[in-house]
Amino acid sequence: MTDERTALIVEVPDTWRIADLPGAFSEGRRLGVPPHVTLVTPFAPLDEWRTSTALHLGLVLDSVARFDATFSHVERFPDGTQWLAPADPTPFVRLIERIVAAFPGFPPYGGIHDGIVPHLSIGDADPSAVLARGPFSVSVHEVVLGSYTADADSWQEHHRMALSVSATGAS
């Protein structure tokens, strides 16, 4: 048995603008994960990832309309984790809820947290320096399935799946 975990994420490339700040993306950078909002982790193990799982997820994602998101303020979880908050978390919450409804065996973060809080972890970067480079925007049009272990540079991207171009009111 491996300690490999899978994750469904939305990449936020605009936040690479803070990558040179001391402490930015500390854990994600160590693992090699691009700046992102996590949707579900762990997700289906890769050895169980089958065409039917990919097709089912594709159908779920095709029922969700693409959306734009802006991140303009920093918050902190009780454990000290700093994160950028989306101005409107609702589209992310609805996307996560759709995925979890279709794959109830894979709740966000393994079900260890109450509620869904879409966020983009920024590591130990100085919040005022982060905000000075923002706001940060992304056009959310796809979801990435990747895997990682506790080892440095272990992130591997496996699939990119598109959200709907034509769905309306679904996200």
Secondary structure, DSSP 8 states (H G I E B T S, - for coil): ----EEEEEEE-GGGGGGTTSTTBTHHHHHHT--SEEEEESS-S-GGG--HHHHHHHHHHHHTSB-EEEEEEEEEE-TTS-EEEEES--HHHHHHHHHHHHH-TTS-GGGG-SSS----EEEET--HHHHHHT--EEEEE-EEEEEEE-SSTT--EEEEEEE-BSS--S--
